C-alpha cells in the first residue's frame, strides 16, 4: 500500500518529512477516507505520514470569542465537547450525523475538509459559521476563508507541502442560534443527499443576520444570499419561512447522480430550509440532542488515549516489525506495515473473530478496539498498531467465563449466521463500559455502525439490554 510510514509526534518533524518529497507523500489523520482510496488504487503514495500522534493538533479551545479546532479533532470529540454543543451547535449536530461511532472515533473534522467532497457533513456548518483555515509549511502560514480554500469537487488550495493546522470560527454569540439538518437514504452511515446549516442572529424576535449554507447540491458548499437578505429585519412567521424556503431553493442547480435526481434535490433545498427555520422559530433545534450519546470510546477520558504521549519520531520501513499489544499479549509482527489493522489481527496474529464484510467501514464486522476506542479495523493502517493497545473479540471473555454481552447473545438468540455477530458484540461491550445501564436509544446508537445481513436487530437490541443487567468486569478488554 505504501513504502514508508512515519508517525511523527511533533508538527515540525511532520513538516520536514513532507517537504522532502511532497508529490509522493500523503498525510493521514483518521484515515477513514484515505485508507479506502489507497485500497481501491485511487492513489499510491510512496510515503504515508500519520499525524495522529501529534497531540497539539487534537485540541479544542476558545480564545477571544473564537473557537479553534485542531485538524485531528475527531467527530466524536466534537459531539462530546460541551463548548461546541453550546457555542457551535450546527457543527456538533453535523458530527453526530457522520457515519457511526466507530467512524467518528477515527474520522476528523480536518480530514473532512481536506477530502473536500461537497457531501461531507461538517463542511456545511463550518461554512455557515464563517470558518477559516490555517495552512502551514516550512515556507510559513497561510490563512484562507473556506471560499478561498475549496476549489471544486475534491479540490482545495492546499499545496503539496502544506498541512492544515487550525480551523477557526466565531463562537455563537448572545442572540445567535443555529442548526444542521441532513437527509440521506438511511438513518445512519448515509451520505447526504442534501444537507443544510443555518445560523441566525436575533434582536428579540427580529432577525438581524442570517447565514444559510447547503451541501451536496453543487461542486462546493453554496450560500443562499437571496433567502439570507430576505430574512434580515423580519420575524420567523409561517409566511416568512415559506417565502425564504422558496428563495433558498434557487441558490443552486443540483445535478442528477446515483443518490437523487436534480429536481428532487431542489425540492429538498426548500423543504430543509423550512424545517431548519421552523426549528429555530420554535427553539426546538436541540430537542432530540442525546444527553449522553453512545461514543464507543469507553468513557470520558478515552479521547486522550487516541493521542499517545509525545515521544520520538517513528519512521517505519516495509520490513520493520510492528510491536503491539493485542488482548493483553505482546506481539512482534513483521511484513504487515502495508496492511490494514484488520489484516494484521486476522492474518498475522491469527485472531479471526473480526471479519471483513464491506471493506469500506460501513458494516462494522471488523470492529476492534484501538487504544480503548471502537474502530473499523479495515480503515486503520496496521502500522498504527505499533506501540498501541488492540482489543479483539477473542479478548472479551474472562478465562472460561464469557463476557455478559457474549452470553446474552446466546441466551437471547441474537446470533444468527454469526458473520456479523463479533462486531455487534464488540460494539455492545464497549457501550456497556461507558453506559452500564443504556437506554434503548443508546443501544441503537451504539450498534448503528453494524449491519446484520439477516436483519434480526430485535434480538440483538434485547441481548445488549439483557447484558446490562449482568455485572461487567471493567478493563476486561482495553
C-alpha positions as a Markdown table, in Angstrom:
| # | Residue | x | y | z |
|---|---|---|---|---|
| 1 | Unk | 0.0 | 0.0 | 0.0 |
| 2 | Unk | 2.9 | 2.3 | 0.7 |
| 3 | Unk | 6.7 | 2.1 | 1.0 |
| 4 | Unk | 7.4 | 4.3 | 4.0 |
| 5 | Unk | 5.2 | 5.0 | 7.0 |
| 6 | Unk | 6.0 | 7.8 | 9.5 |
| 7 | Unk | 4.4 | 8.6 | 12.9 |
| 8 | Unk | 5.8 | 11.9 | 14.0 |
| 9 | Unk | 5.0 | 13.2 | 17.4 |
| 10 | Unk | 5.9 | 16.8 | 16.6 |
| 11 | Unk | 4.5 | 19.1 | 13.9 |
| 12 | Unk | 7.9 | 20.3 | 13.0 |
| 13 | Unk | 9.0 | 16.8 | 12.1 |
| 14 | Unk | 5.9 | 16.2 | 10.0 |
| 15 | Unk | 6.5 | 19.4 | 8.0 |
| 16 | Unk | 10.2 | 18.4 | 7.4 |
| 17 | Unk | 9.2 | 15.0 | 6.2 |
| 18 | Unk | 6.5 | 16.3 | 4.0 |
| 19 | Unk | 8.9 | 18.8 | 2.4 |
| 20 | Unk | 11.3 | 16.0 | 1.4 |
| 21 | Unk | 9.0 | 14.6 | -1.3 |
| 22 | Unk | 5.6 | 16.3 | -1.2 |
| 23 | Unk | 4.4 | 15.0 | -4.6 |
| 24 | Unk | 4.7 | 11.3 | -3.4 |
| 25 | Unk | 3.6 | 11.8 | 0.2 |
| 26 | Unk | 0.1 | 11.7 | 1.7 |
| 27 | Unk | -0.9 | 12.9 | 5.2 |
| 28 | Unk | -3.2 | 10.7 | 7.3 |
| 29 | Unk | -5.3 | 11.9 | 10.1 |
| 30 | Unk | -8.1 | 9.4 | 10.8 |
| 31 | Unk | -7.7 | 7.6 | 7.5 |
| 32 | Unk | -11.3 | 6.7 | 7.1 |
| 33 | Unk | -11.2 | 8.1 | 3.5 |
| 34 | Unk | -7.6 | 7.8 | 2.6 |
| 35 | Unk | -7.1 | 4.2 | 3.5 |
| 36 | Unk | -10.1 | 3.3 | 1.4 |
| 37 | Unk | -8.7 | 5.3 | -1.5 |
| 38 | Unk | -5.4 | 3.5 | -1.3 |
| 39 | Unk | -7.1 | 0.1 | -1.1 |
| 40 | Unk | -9.1 | 0.9 | -4.2 |
| 41 | Unk | -6.0 | 2.1 | -6.1 |
| 42 | Unk | -7.2 | 5.7 | -6.4 |
| 43 | Unk | -3.8 | 6.8 | -5.1 |
| 44 | Unk | -0.5 | 5.1 | -4.3 |
| 45 | Unk | 1.7 | 7.2 | -2.0 |
| 46 | Unk | 5.3 | 6.4 | -1.6 |
| 47 | Unk | 5.3 | 7.8 | 2.0 |
| 48 | Unk | 2.4 | 8.0 | 4.4 |
| 49 | Unk | 2.7 | 10.5 | 7.3 |
| 50 | Unk | 0.4 | 9.5 | 10.1 |
| 51 | Unk | -0.4 | 12.7 | 12.1 |
| 52 | Unk | -2.5 | 11.1 | 14.8 |
| 53 | Unk | 0.2 | 11.1 | 17.5 |
| 54 | Unk | 0.8 | 14.9 | 17.3 |
| 55 | Unk | -1.2 | 16.0 | 20.4 |
| 56 | Unk | -1.2 | 19.7 | 19.6 |
| 57 | Unk | -3.3 | 19.0 | 16.5 |
| 58 | Unk | -6.1 | 17.4 | 18.5 |
| 59 | Unk | -7.1 | 20.3 | 20.8 |
| 60 | Unk | -10.3 | 22.4 | 21.1 |
| 61 | Unk | -10.0 | 25.8 | 22.6 |
| 62 | Unk | -11.9 | 29.1 | 22.9 |
| 63 | Unk | -9.8 | 32.3 | 22.6 |
| 64 | Unk | -11.3 | 35.8 | 22.5 |
| 65 | Unk | -14.7 | 34.5 | 21.2 |
| 66 | Unk | -13.0 | 32.4 | 18.5 |
| 67 | Unk | -13.2 | 28.6 | 18.6 |
| 68 | Unk | -10.1 | 26.8 | 17.3 |
| 69 | Unk | -10.1 | 23.2 | 16.3 |
| 70 | Unk | -7.0 | 21.2 | 15.6 |
| 71 | Unk | -7.3 | 19.2 | 12.4 |
| 72 | Unk | -7.1 | 15.9 | 14.4 |
| 73 | Unk | -10.2 | 16.7 | 16.4 |
| 74 | Unk | -12.5 | 13.7 | 15.8 |
| 75 | Unk | -16.2 | 13.8 | 15.1 |
| 76 | Unk | -16.8 | 12.2 | 18.5 |
| 77 | Unk | -14.6 | 14.7 | 20.3 |
| 78 | Unk | -16.9 | 17.4 | 18.8 |
| 79 | Unk | -20.0 | 15.6 | 19.9 |
| 80 | Unk | -18.6 | 15.2 | 23.4 |
| 81 | Unk | -17.4 | 18.8 | 23.7 |
| 82 | Unk | -19.7 | 20.9 | 25.9 |
| 83 | Unk | -18.2 | 24.0 | 24.5 |
| 84 | Unk | -19.0 | 23.0 | 20.9 |
| 85 | Unk | -22.5 | 21.8 | 21.7 |
| 86 | Unk | -23.3 | 25.1 | 23.4 |
| 87 | Unk | -21.4 | 27.5 | 21.1 |
| 88 | Unk | -21.2 | 25.7 | 17.8 |
| 89 | Unk | -24.3 | 23.5 | 17.7 |
| 90 | Unk | -24.6 | 23.2 | 13.9 |
| 91 | Unk | -21.1 | 21.6 | 13.8 |
| 92 | Unk | -21.8 | 19.3 | 16.7 |
| 93 | Unk | -25.0 | 18.2 | 15.1 |
| 94 | Unk | -23.3 | 17.5 | 11.8 |
| 95 | Unk | -20.6 | 15.5 | 13.6 |
| 96 | Unk | -23.3 | 13.4 | 15.3 |
| 97 | Unk | -24.7 | 12.6 | 11.8 |
| 98 | Unk | -21.3 | 11.4 | 10.4 |
| 99 | Unk | -21.1 | 7.6 | 9.9 |
| 100 | Unk | -21.3 | 5.7 | 13.1 |
| 101 | Unk | -19.4 | 5.7 | 16.4 |
| 102 | Unk | -16.5 | 3.6 | 15.1 |
| 103 | Unk | -16.1 | 6.1 | 12.2 |
| 104 | Unk | -16.5 | 9.1 | 14.5 |
| 105 | Unk | -13.7 | 7.8 | 16.8 |
| 106 | Unk | -11.2 | 8.0 | 13.9 |
| 107 | Unk | -12.6 | 10.4 | 11.3 |
| 108 | Unk | -11.6 | 14.0 | 11.8 |
| 109 | Unk | -13.0 | 17.4 | 11.0 |
| 110 | Unk | -9.8 | 18.4 | 9.3 |
| 111 | Unk | -9.9 | 15.2 | 7.2 |
| 112 | Unk | -13.4 | 16.0 | 6.1 |
| 113 | Unk | -12.3 | 19.5 | 5.0 |
| 114 | Unk | -9.2 | 18.2 | 3.1 |
| 115 | Unk | -11.2 | 15.4 | 1.3 |
| 116 | Unk | -13.4 | 18.3 | 0.0 |
| 117 | Unk | -16.4 | 16.3 | -1.0 |
| 118 | Unk | -19.4 | 18.6 | -1.2 |
| 119 | Unk | -21.4 | 15.9 | 0.6 |
| 120 | Unk | -19.1 | 15.9 | 3.6 |
| 121 | Unk | -21.3 | 16.9 | 6.5 |
| 122 | Unk | -19.0 | 19.1 | 8.6 |
| 123 | Unk | -18.1 | 21.5 | 5.8 |
| 124 | Unk | -21.6 | 23.0 | 5.6 |
| 125 | Unk | -21.9 | 24.1 | 9.2 |
| 126 | Unk | -18.3 | 25.4 | 9.2 |
| 127 | Unk | -19.2 | 27.5 | 6.1 |
| 128 | Unk | -22.3 | 28.9 | 7.8 |
| 129 | Unk | -20.2 | 29.6 | 10.9 |
| 130 | Unk | -17.8 | 31.7 | 8.7 |
| 131 | Unk | -14.8 | 29.4 | 9.4 |
| 132 | Unk | -11.2 | 29.9 | 8.1 |
| 133 | Unk | -8.3 | 27.5 | 7.9 |
| 134 | Unk | -4.6 | 27.9 | 8.6 |
| 135 | Unk | -2.2 | 26.1 | 6.3 |
| 136 | Unk | 1.4 | 25.6 | 7.3 |
| 137 | Unk | 4.6 | 24.6 | 5.5 |
| 138 | Unk | 8.3 | 25.3 | 6.0 |
| 139 | Unk | 7.6 | 28.4 | 4.0 |
| 140 | Unk | 5.2 | 29.8 | 6.6 |
| 141 | Unk | 1.5 | 30.1 | 7.3 |
| 142 | Unk | -1.5 | 31.0 | 5.1 |
| 143 | Unk | -5.0 | 31.8 | 6.5 |
| 144 | Unk | -7.8 | 31.2 | 4.0 |
| 145 | Unk | -11.6 | 31.5 | 4.1 |
| 146 | Unk | -13.4 | 28.4 | 3.2 |
| 147 | Unk | -14.5 | 30.1 | -0.1 |
| 148 | Unk | -10.8 | 30.5 | -0.9 |
| 149 | Unk | -9.8 | 27.0 | 0.3 |
| 150 | Unk | -12.3 | 25.0 | -1.7 |
| 151 | Unk | -11.8 | 25.0 | -5.4 |
| 152 | Unk | -14.2 | 22.2 | -6.6 |
| 153 | Unk | -15.1 | 18.6 | -6.0 |
| 154 | Unk | -12.2 | 17.1 | -4.0 |
| 155 | Unk | -10.0 | 20.1 | -4.9 |
| 156 | Unk | -8.6 | 22.6 | -2.4 |
| 157 | Unk | -5.9 | 25.3 | -2.3 |
| 158 | Unk | -3.7 | 23.1 | 0.0 |
| 159 | Unk | -0.2 | 23.0 | -1.5 |
| 160 | Unk | 1.6 | 19.6 | -1.6 |
| 161 | Unk | 4.0 | 20.7 | 1.2 |
| 162 | Unk | 1.3 | 22.2 | 3.4 |
| 163 | Unk | -0.5 | 20.8 | 6.5 |
| 164 | Unk | -3.9 | 22.1 | 7.7 |
| 165 | Unk | -3.1 | 23.1 | 11.3 |
| 166 | Unk | -6.1 | 25.1 | 12.5 |
| 167 | Unk | -9.8 | 25.6 | 11.9 |
| 168 | Unk | -11.2 | 28.8 | 13.4 |
| 169 | Unk | -14.6 | 30.4 | 13.6 |
| 170 | Unk | -16.6 | 32.8 | 15.8 |
| 171 | Unk | -18.5 | 31.0 | 18.6 |
| 172 | Unk | -22.2 | 31.6 | 18.6 |
| 173 | Unk | -22.8 | 34.8 | 20.5 |
| 174 | Unk | -25.7 | 36.0 | 22.6 |
| 175 | Unk | -28.8 | 36.1 | 20.4 |
| 176 | Unk | -27.4 | 33.7 | 17.8 |
| 177 | Unk | -28.8 | 30.2 | 17.2 |
| 178 | Unk | -28.1 | 27.6 | 14.5 |
| 179 | Unk | -29.0 | 24.2 | 13.3 |
| 180 | Unk | -28.0 | 21.5 | 10.9 |
| 181 | Unk | -30.2 | 19.0 | 9.0 |
| 182 | Unk | -29.2 | 16.2 | 6.8 |
| 183 | Unk | -31.2 | 13.9 | 4.5 |
| 184 | Unk | -29.7 | 10.6 | 3.5 |
| 185 | Unk | -31.0 | 7.4 | 2.1 |
| 186 | Unk | -30.9 | 5.7 | 5.5 |
| 187 | Unk | -30.8 | 6.7 | 9.2 |
| 188 | Unk | -27.1 | 6.1 | 9.7 |
| 189 | Unk | -23.9 | 5.5 | 7.7 |
| 190 | Unk | -25.5 | 7.6 | 4.9 |
| 191 | Unk | -24.0 | 10.1 | 2.5 |
| 192 | Unk | -26.0 | 13.3 | 2.3 |
| 193 | Unk | -28.5 | 13.7 | -0.5 |
| 194 | Unk | -28.8 | 17.3 | 0.7 |
| 195 | Unk | -27.7 | 19.0 | 3.9 |
| 196 | Unk | -28.2 | 22.5 | 5.3 |
| 197 | Unk | -26.8 | 24.6 | 8.1 |
| 198 | Unk | -28.5 | 27.8 | 9.2 |
| 199 | Unk | -27.2 | 30.4 | 11.7 |
| 200 | Unk | -29.4 | 33.3 | 12.6 |
| 201 | Unk | -28.8 | 36.3 | 14.9 |
| 202 | Unk | -31.8 | 37.7 | 16.7 |
| 203 | Unk | -32.7 | 41.0 | 18.3 |
| 204 | Unk | -35.7 | 39.8 | 20.3 |
| 205 | Unk | -37.9 | 38.2 | 17.6 |
| 206 | Unk | -36.4 | 40.1 | 14.7 |
| 207 | Unk | -33.6 | 38.6 | 12.6 |
| 208 | Unk | -30.5 | 40.8 | 12.5 |
| 209 | Unk | -28.2 | 38.4 | 10.5 |
| 210 | Unk | -28.7 | 35.2 | 8.5 |
| 211 | Unk | -26.4 | 32.6 | 7.0 |
| 212 | Unk | -27.7 | 29.6 | 5.1 |
| 213 | Unk | -25.4 | 27.0 | 3.5 |
| 214 | Unk | -26.2 | 23.9 | 1.5 |
| 215 | Unk | -24.1 | 20.8 | 0.9 |
| 216 | Unk | -24.4 | 18.1 | -1.8 |
| 217 | Unk | -26.1 | 20.4 | -4.3 |
| 218 | Unk | -23.1 | 21.9 | -6.1 |
| 219 | Unk | -19.3 | 21.3 | -6.6 |
| 220 | Unk | -18.7 | 23.1 | -3.3 |
| 221 | Unk | -20.8 | 24.3 | -0.5 |
| 222 | Unk | -23.1 | 27.2 | -1.5 |
| 223 | Unk | -24.8 | 30.0 | 0.4 |
| 224 | Unk | -28.3 | 31.2 | -0.2 |
| 225 | Unk | -27.9 | 35.0 | -0.4 |
| 226 | Unk | -31.4 | 35.7 | -1.6 |
| 227 | Unk | -33.0 | 34.0 | 1.3 |
| 228 | Unk | -30.5 | 35.5 | 3.7 |
| 229 | Unk | -31.2 | 39.1 | 2.7 |
| 230 | Unk | -34.9 | 38.4 | 2.7 |
| 231 | Unk | -34.8 | 37.2 | 6.3 |
| 232 | Unk | -33.0 | 40.2 | 7.8 |
| 233 | Unk | -35.3 | 42.5 | 9.6 |
| 234 | Unk | -38.2 | 40.0 | 9.8 |
| 235 | Unk | -39.6 | 37.7 | 12.4 |
| 236 | Unk | -39.9 | 34.0 | 11.7 |
| 237 | Unk | -43.6 | 33.8 | 10.9 |
| 238 | Unk | -45.0 | 30.9 | 8.8 |
| 239 | Unk | -45.3 | 33.2 | 5.8 |
| 240 | Unk | -41.7 | 34.4 | 6.2 |
| 241 | Unk | -40.4 | 30.8 | 6.4 |
| 242 | Unk | -42.3 | 29.8 | 3.3 |
| 243 | Unk | -41.0 | 32.7 | 1.3 |
| 244 | Unk | -37.4 | 32.2 | 2.5 |
| 245 | Unk | -37.5 | 28.5 | 1.6 |
| 246 | Unk | -38.6 | 29.3 | -1.9 |
| 247 | Unk | -35.7 | 31.7 | -2.3 |
| 248 | Unk | -33.2 | 29.3 | -0.8 |
| 249 | Unk | -34.2 | 26.6 | -3.5 |
| 250 | Unk | -32.8 | 29.0 | -6.1 |
| 251 | Unk | -29.3 | 29.1 | -4.6 |
| 252 | Unk | -28.0 | 26.2 | -6.7 |
| 253 | Unk | -28.8 | 24.0 | -9.7 |
| 254 | Unk | -28.1 | 20.4 | -8.5 |
| 255 | Unk | -27.2 | 17.6 | -10.8 |
| 256 | Unk | -28.6 | 14.1 | -11.2 |
| 257 | Unk | -26.5 | 11.4 | -9.6 |
| 258 | Unk | -26.8 | 7.9 | -8.1 |
| 259 | Unk | -28.4 | 9.2 | -4.9 |
| 260 | Unk | -31.1 | 11.6 | -6.2 |
| 261 | Unk | -32.2 | 13.4 | -9.3 |
| 262 | Unk | -31.7 | 17.2 | -9.6 |
| 263 | Unk | -35.4 | 18.1 | -9.2 |
| 264 | Unk | -35.7 | 16.1 | -6.0 |
| 265 | Unk | -32.6 | 17.9 | -4.6 |
| 266 | Unk | -34.1 | 21.3 | -5.5 |
| 267 | Unk | -37.3 | 20.4 | -3.7 |
| 268 | Unk | -35.3 | 19.3 | -0.7 |
| 269 | Unk | -33.5 | 22.6 | -0.5 |
| 270 | Unk | -36.8 | 24.3 | 0.1 |
| 271 | Unk | -38.1 | 21.6 | 2.4 |
| 272 | Unk | -34.9 | 21.5 | 4.6 |
| 273 | Unk | -34.8 | 25.3 | 4.7 |
| 274 | Unk | -38.4 | 25.4 | 6.0 |
| 275 | Unk | -37.6 | 22.7 | 8.6 |
| 276 | Unk | -34.5 | 24.5 | 9.8 |
| 277 | Unk | -36.2 | 27.8 | 10.1 |
| 278 | Unk | -39.2 | 26.2 | 11.9 |
| 279 | Unk | -36.8 | 24.6 | 14.4 |
| 280 | Unk | -35.2 | 28.0 | 15.1 |
| 281 | Unk | -38.5 | 29.7 | 15.3 |
| 282 | Unk | -39.8 | 27.2 | 17.9 |
| 283 | Unk | -36.4 | 26.8 | 19.6 |
| 284 | Unk | -36.7 | 23.0 | 19.1 |
| 285 | Unk | -33.4 | 22.5 | 17.2 |
| 286 | Unk | -31.9 | 20.8 | 20.3 |
| 287 | Unk | -35.0 | 18.8 | 21.3 |
| 288 | Unk | -33.6 | 15.5 | 20.2 |
| 289 | Unk | -30.0 | 16.0 | 21.0 |
| 290 | Unk | -28.9 | 13.0 | 23.1 |
| 291 | Unk | -27.9 | 14.0 | 26.6 |
| 292 | Unk | -25.4 | 11.1 | 26.8 |
| 293 | Unk | -24.7 | 9.8 | 23.2 |
| 294 | Unk | -23.1 | 6.5 | 22.6 |
| 295 | Unk | -19.4 | 7.1 | 21.8 |
| 296 | Unk | -17.9 | 3.6 | 22.0 |
| 297 | Unk | -14.7 | 5.1 | 23.4 |
| 298 | Unk | -15.3 | 3.6 | 26.9 |
| 299 | Unk | -15.6 | 6.8 | 29.0 |
| 300 | Unk | -14.9 | 10.5 | 29.2 |
| 301 | Unk | -11.1 | 10.1 | 29.3 |
| 302 | Unk | -10.9 | 8.0 | 26.1 |
| 303 | Unk | -10.1 | 10.8 | 23.7 |
| 304 | Unk | -6.8 | 11.3 | 25.4 |
| 305 | Unk | -5.9 | 7.7 | 24.6 |
| 306 | Unk | -6.3 | 8.4 | 20.9 |
| 307 | Unk | -3.4 | 10.8 | 21.2 |
| 308 | Unk | -0.5 | 8.9 | 22.9 |
| 309 | Unk | 2.1 | 10.9 | 24.8 |
| 310 | Unk | 4.7 | 12.7 | 22.8 |
| 311 | Unk | 7.9 | 10.9 | 22.2 |
| 312 | Unk | 10.4 | 10.4 | 19.3 |
| 313 | Unk | 9.7 | 10.3 | 15.6 |
| 314 | Unk | 8.8 | 6.8 | 14.4 |
| 315 | Unk | 9.6 | 6.0 | 10.8 |
| 316 | Unk | 8.7 | 2.6 | 9.5 |
| 317 | Unk | 10.1 | 0.8 | 6.5 |
| 318 | Unk | 8.4 | -2.2 | 4.9 |
| 319 | Unk | 10.5 | -4.8 | 6.7 |
| 320 | Unk | 10.4 | -3.3 | 10.2 |
| 321 | Unk | 8.4 | -5.2 | 12.9 |
| 322 | Unk | 5.2 | -3.8 | 14.4 |
| 323 | Unk | 5.4 | -4.2 | 18.2 |
| 324 | Unk | 1.9 | -4.1 | 19.7 |
| 325 | Unk | -0.2 | -5.5 | 22.4 |
| 326 | Unk | -3.3 | -7.5 | 21.5 |
| 327 | Unk | -5.7 | -8.7 | 24.2 |
| 328 | Unk | -3.1 | -8.1 | 26.8 |
| 329 | Unk | -0.3 | -10.1 | 25.0 |
| 330 | Unk | 2.7 | -8.6 | 23.3 |
| 331 | Unk | 3.1 | -9.3 | 19.6 |
| 332 | Unk | 6.0 | -8.6 | 17.3 |
| 333 | Unk | 4.8 | -8.8 | 13.7 |
| 334 | Unk | 6.8 | -8.5 | 10.5 |
| 335 | Unk | 5.7 | -7.9 | 6.9 |
| 336 | Unk | 2.4 | -6.1 | 7.8 |
| 337 | Unk | 3.4 | -2.4 | 7.5 |
| 338 | Unk | 1.4 | -2.0 | 4.3 |
| 339 | Unk | -1.7 | -3.8 | 5.6 |
| 340 | Unk | -4.8 | -2.7 | 7.4 |
| 341 | Unk | -5.3 | -3.4 | 11.1 |
| 342 | Unk | -7.9 | -5.9 | 10.2 |
| 343 | Unk | -5.4 | -7.9 | 8.2 |
| 344 | Unk | -2.9 | -7.7 | 11.0 |
| 345 | Unk | -5.2 | -9.2 | 13.6 |
| 346 | Unk | -6.6 | -11.8 | 11.3 |
| 347 | Unk | -3.6 | -12.9 | 9.2 |
| 348 | Unk | -0.6 | -12.1 | 11.4 |
| 349 | Unk | -2.0 | -12.5 | 14.9 |
| 350 | Unk | -4.3 | -15.4 | 13.9 |
| 351 | Unk | -7.4 | -13.7 | 15.6 |
| 352 | Unk | -10.1 | -14.3 | 13.0 |
| 353 | Unk | -13.1 | -13.2 | 15.1 |
| 354 | Unk | -13.1 | -9.8 | 13.3 |
| 355 | Unk | -14.5 | -10.2 | 9.8 |
| 356 | Unk | -14.2 | -8.3 | 6.6 |
| 357 | Unk | -17.7 | -7.6 | 5.2 |
| 358 | Unk | -17.8 | -4.5 | 3.1 |
| 359 | Unk | -14.2 | -3.5 | 3.3 |
| 360 | Unk | -15.4 | 0.2 | 3.4 |
| 361 | Unk | -16.2 | 0.8 | 7.0 |
| 362 | Unk | -19.9 | 0.5 | 6.6 |
| 363 | Unk | -20.9 | -2.9 | 8.0 |
| 364 | Unk | -19.0 | -3.0 | 11.4 |
| 365 | Unk | -18.0 | -6.6 | 11.1 |
| 366 | Unk | -14.4 | -5.6 | 11.5 |
| 367 | Unk | -14.9 | -3.7 | 14.8 |
| 368 | Unk | -11.9 | -3.8 | 17.1 |
| 369 | Unk | -10.6 | -1.6 | 19.9 |
| 370 | Unk | -7.6 | 0.8 | 19.3 |
| 371 | Unk | -6.3 | 2.4 | 22.4 |
| 372 | Unk | -9.6 | 1.9 | 24.1 |
| 373 | Unk | -11.9 | 3.1 | 21.4 |
| 374 | Unk | -14.0 | 1.0 | 18.9 |
| 375 | Unk | -12.9 | 1.5 | 15.3 |
| 376 | Unk | -13.4 | -0.1 | 11.9 |
| 377 | Unk | -10.3 | -2.3 | 11.5 |
| 378 | Unk | -10.5 | -2.2 | 7.7 |
| 379 | Unk | -9.9 | 1.6 | 7.7 |
| 380 | Unk | -6.9 | 1.7 | 10.1 |
| 381 | Unk | -3.3 | 1.2 | 8.8 |
| 382 | Unk | -1.7 | -1.7 | 10.5 |
| 383 | Unk | 1.4 | 0.3 | 11.3 |
| 384 | Unk | -0.8 | 2.5 | 13.6 |
| 385 | Unk | -0.8 | -0.6 | 15.9 |
| 386 | Unk | 2.9 | 0.0 | 16.7 |
| 387 | Unk | 3.1 | 1.0 | 20.3 |
| 388 | Unk | -0.7 | 0.8 | 20.6 |
| 389 | Unk | -3.1 | -1.4 | 22.6 |
| 390 | Unk | -5.5 | -3.5 | 20.5 |
| 391 | Unk | -8.6 | -5.5 | 21.6 |
| 392 | Unk | -10.5 | -8.1 | 19.6 |
| 393 | Unk | -13.4 | -10.3 | 20.5 |
| 394 | Unk | -11.1 | -13.1 | 21.5 |
| 395 | Unk | -10.1 | -11.0 | 24.5 |
| 396 | Unk | -13.6 | -10.3 | 25.8 |
| 397 | Unk | -14.1 | -13.4 | 27.8 |
| 398 | Unk | -12.6 | -13.7 | 31.3 |
| 399 | Unk | -11.0 | -17.1 | 31.1 |
| 400 | Unk | -13.7 | -19.6 | 30.5 |
| 401 | Unk | -16.4 | -17.1 | 31.5 |
| 402 | Unk | -18.0 | -15.3 | 28.6 |
| 403 | Unk | -18.5 | -11.5 | 28.6 |
| 404 | Unk | -22.1 | -10.7 | 29.6 |
| 405 | Unk | -22.8 | -9.5 | 26.1 |
| 406 | Unk | -21.5 | -12.7 | 24.6 |
| 407 | Unk | -23.6 | -14.8 | 27.0 |
| 408 | Unk | -26.6 | -12.6 | 26.3 |
| 409 | Unk | -26.3 | -13.1 | 22.6 |
| 410 | Unk | -26.6 | -16.8 | 23.2 |
| 411 | Unk | -29.4 | -16.6 | 25.7 |
| 412 | Unk | -31.5 | -14.1 | 23.6 |
| 413 | Unk | -30.9 | -15.9 | 20.3 |
| 414 | Unk | -29.2 | -12.9 | 18.9 |
| 415 | Unk | -26.6 | -14.9 | 16.9 |
| 416 | Unk | -27.8 | -15.8 | 13.5 |
| 417 | Unk | -25.4 | -16.6 | 10.7 |
| 418 | Unk | -22.6 | -15.4 | 13.0 |
| 419 | Unk | -20.7 | -13.4 | 10.5 |
| 420 | Unk | -21.6 | -10.0 | 11.8 |
| 421 | Unk | -22.0 | -11.1 | 15.5 |
| 422 | Unk | -18.4 | -10.3 | 16.6 |
| 423 | Unk | -18.8 | -6.7 | 15.5 |
| 424 | Unk | -22.1 | -6.3 | 17.3 |
| 425 | Unk | -20.7 | -7.9 | 20.4 |
| 426 | Unk | -17.7 | -5.6 | 20.4 |
| 427 | Unk | -19.9 | -2.6 | 20.0 |
| 428 | Unk | -22.2 | -3.7 | 22.7 |
| 429 | Unk | -19.4 | -4.5 | 25.2 |
| 430 | Unk | -17.8 | -1.0 | 24.7 |
| 431 | Unk | -21.3 | 0.6 | 25.0 |
| 432 | Unk | -21.8 | -1.1 | 28.4 |
| 433 | Unk | -18.4 | 0.1 | 29.5 |
| 434 | Unk | -19.4 | 3.7 | 29.1 |
| 435 | Unk | -23.2 | 3.3 | 29.8 |
| 436 | Unk | -23.7 | 0.4 | 32.2 |
| 437 | Unk | -27.5 | 0.8 | 32.0 |
| 438 | Unk | -28.1 | 2.1 | 28.5 |
| 439 | Unk | -31.4 | 3.3 | 27.2 |
| 440 | Unk | -32.8 | 1.8 | 24.1 |
| 441 | Unk | -31.8 | 4.9 | 22.2 |
| 442 | Unk | -28.2 | 4.5 | 23.3 |
| 443 | Unk | -28.2 | 0.8 | 22.3 |
| 444 | Unk | -29.5 | 1.7 | 18.9 |
| 445 | Unk | -26.8 | 4.5 | 18.6 |
| 446 | Unk | -24.1 | 2.1 | 19.8 |
| 447 | Unk | -24.9 | -0.5 | 17.1 |
| 448 | Unk | -25.7 | 2.0 | 14.3 |
| 449 | Unk | -22.4 | 1.2 | 12.6 |
| 450 | Unk | -23.1 | -2.6 | 12.5 |
| 451 | Unk | -25.2 | -4.2 | 9.8 |
| 452 | Unk | -26.9 | -7.6 | 10.2 |
| 453 | Unk | -27.4 | -9.3 | 6.9 |
| 454 | Unk | -30.1 | -11.5 | 8.5 |
| 455 | Unk | -32.0 | -8.2 | 9.6 |
| 456 | Unk | -32.5 | -9.6 | 13.1 |
| 457 | Unk | -31.9 | -6.4 | 15.1 |
| 458 | Unk | -34.7 | -7.1 | 17.7 |
| 459 | Unk | -32.9 | -9.9 | 19.4 |
| 460 | Unk | -29.6 | -8.0 | 19.2 |
| 461 | Unk | -31.1 | -5.0 | 21.0 |
| 462 | Unk | -32.7 | -7.3 | 23.5 |
| 463 | Unk | -29.4 | -9.1 | 24.1 |
| 464 | Unk | -27.5 | -5.9 | 24.9 |
| 465 | Unk | -30.3 | -4.7 | 27.2 |
| 466 | Unk | -30.2 | -8.1 | 28.9 |
| 467 | Unk | -26.4 | -8.0 | 29.3 |
| 468 | Unk | -26.7 | -4.6 | 31.0 |
| 469 | Unk | -28.4 | -6.4 | 33.9 |
| 470 | Unk | -25.3 | -8.6 | 34.4 |
| 471 | Unk | -22.0 | -7.3 | 36.0 |
| 472 | Unk | -19.5 | -6.2 | 33.5 |
| 473 | Unk | -15.9 | -6.6 | 34.5 |
| 474 | Unk | -14.1 | -3.3 | 34.0 |
| 475 | Unk | -11.0 | -3.4 | 31.9 |
| 476 | Unk | -11.5 | -7.0 | 30.6 |
| 477 | Unk | -10.5 | -5.7 | 27.1 |
| 478 | Unk | -8.7 | -2.4 | 26.6 |
